[in-house]
């Protein structure tokens, strides 16, 4: 199925009496693999259709760069945008790119590794699509922050801006940065944004 541009998110408000538990929600997501489905802390369902080509290319570049760094660094594992995390507040989120320390992953059972990971990642990237609302993305980053994510980068290609969130404190806006780094949490990673800022392939 082809898409020429990113499609808007669909929000489904679910009455409390029929909200899905973790197992049923996981089964729903497995039965609809063409969509990325998230659950809010209140139990509502958010459906993200497949992205357009340019967003998909940008996201792939981010995953490759973080993945290669993670292999060399060795302390943790990188995950793609299809990976779900059940956060401490009950929300299920799938960041566009994420990284988790191996020592935390080692505590999970074999069954937990097969389902949505029951933890907040150490590091997340969210890449805005043309149809995303900035306020919604900032709210998601603050949710990550309040649930224990140590570092989050929200990348807005159209505005050429990045919002950086540490585990504590307000977010910091960066205008037109060429690269992103954080030696304290991601030593050795320098993420180039030249391809993200490009207007086409």
N, C-alpha and C positions, 0 to 999 in steps of 0.2 A: 504494500500500500504506500503510495507516494504522497508527500506533502511539499508544497512549494514554499510555505512559510509556517512559522510557529502558530499553533492554534491556542486559544485561551483555555485556562484551567476551568474545570467544571466542579462546583462545590455542591455536595449533597448533604443536607441537614438531616440527621438521623434522630428520631425521637428516642429518649432515654430507654423506653421499654423494649426497643428492638435493636439496640446497639450490639455490634458484633464483639465477641470476646477475641482474645489474641489468636486462637486457633482458627476460628471462622474467618477472621480478617485476613490471615495468612493464606487460607484456602481461596478466598476471593481474589487476592492478588495473583496467585498462581494460575487461576483460571482466566486471567485477563493480562497476559504478559505483554501485550502490545502497548499497554498504558502503564505509566508509573503512578501508583496510587498511594496516597499518604492518609494518615488519620490524625486529626487534631486531638489535643488533650481532652476536649469535650466529647469526643467520639464521632464527630462529623467526618465525612470522607471527601477528599480532594483528589480529582482525577486530572493528571497531566498527560495529554496526548503526545505522540511522538513529535520531536522537534523538527524544524526545518534544517536544511543541509548546512547552512553557515553556523548555526548554533551547535549542531552535532559535531562539526569539524573543530570548532573552538574547544568544546568540552573534551573531545578525544585528545587534543593537544595537551590540555591540562592534566588529564589522567596519565598520559604517557610520561610527561615530565615528572610528576609526583611519583609515579610508579618506579621509574628508573632511579630516582633519588632514594626511594625507600629500599630498593634492593641493595644499593651501595651502602646506605646508612646501617641497615640491618636491625635496627631497634624495633621496627614495627612493620605493619603491612598496609598497603594502599588498596582502596576499594573503589569500584566504579559507581555510576549513578543508579544502577539497578539494585544496590544493596540497601536493605532497610534496617533501621535501628529503632528499637523500642526505648524511648527516653524515659528517665525516671518519672516524668509527669504523665506517662501513659500515651503520649503522642508517638506515632510511627512516622519517621522522616527518612527520606532518601536523598542525602546531599549529592550534588553533582560530582564531587570527588571527596574522599575522606581518607583518614589515616588513623590507625590505632596501634598503641604499643603492644608488642608481643606478650609482655608479662600480664597484661589485662586479658588478652584473648586466651591465654593459657588457662585461665580460671573457668572458662566456659565448658560445659559438657558437650559431648558429641552431638546431642540433640539440639542444644542451643546454637551450635555452629551452623546447623542446617536451616534454621529459621531466622527471623529477624533478630539481629544481635541485640541482646538485652543490656545495652549500655549506650552512653554518649561517646562519640568518637573523641579523640584528642584534638583532631584538626579537621576542619571542613572547608570546602569551597562551594559557594553557590554562584552560578553564572546566570545572569539575567537574560531572558529571552525578550524579544520585542514586545510580547503581549503581557509580560509580568508587570505588576504594580510595585513600584519601589517601596511603598509603605508596607505591603505584604511581605516583601523580602526582608526588610529591616526587622519586622516583627518576628520573622522566622530566625534571623540571626540572634536576636535577643533571647529567643526561646532556647536556642543552642547554648548560648552563654549561661543562662540561668540553670541549665541542666548539666553543666559541668564541662562543656567543650572548652578546651584550653585556648584555642586560637581559631578564628573564623575569618575568611576573606569573602566578601560579597563583591563580585566584579560586575560592573555595569558598562558593557561595551559601547553603547550609543553615547553615553555621557563621558566615556573614558575616565571613569571614577572607580575607586575601590574603597569600600568601607572595611576597616580592620577592627575585629573585636577580640579582646583578650578575655580571659575567664572573669576578670573583675574590671570594673571601670567602664566609662562610656566608649562608644565606638569612635574611631578616628577616620575622617574622610581624607583620601589621598587623590589629588587631581592630576591626571595624565602621568601616572608613574610608568617608568620604563620596565621596572622589575619589582618583585616582591620578595622580601626576605624576613626571617625571624630567627636569629642565631640561637636564641635561648631555647626555643621549642623545636625548630627545624634546622639544626646546624648543617651547613653545607648546601642547603637548597637556595638557589636563586632562580626564581620563576620569571622568565621573560614574557612580557605582555605584547610584544610587537605583533605577533600573529593574532592576538585577541583584538587589538585595535584596528587591524586591517579591515577595510570595507567589504572585501570579497575573499575568494579562495586564494 
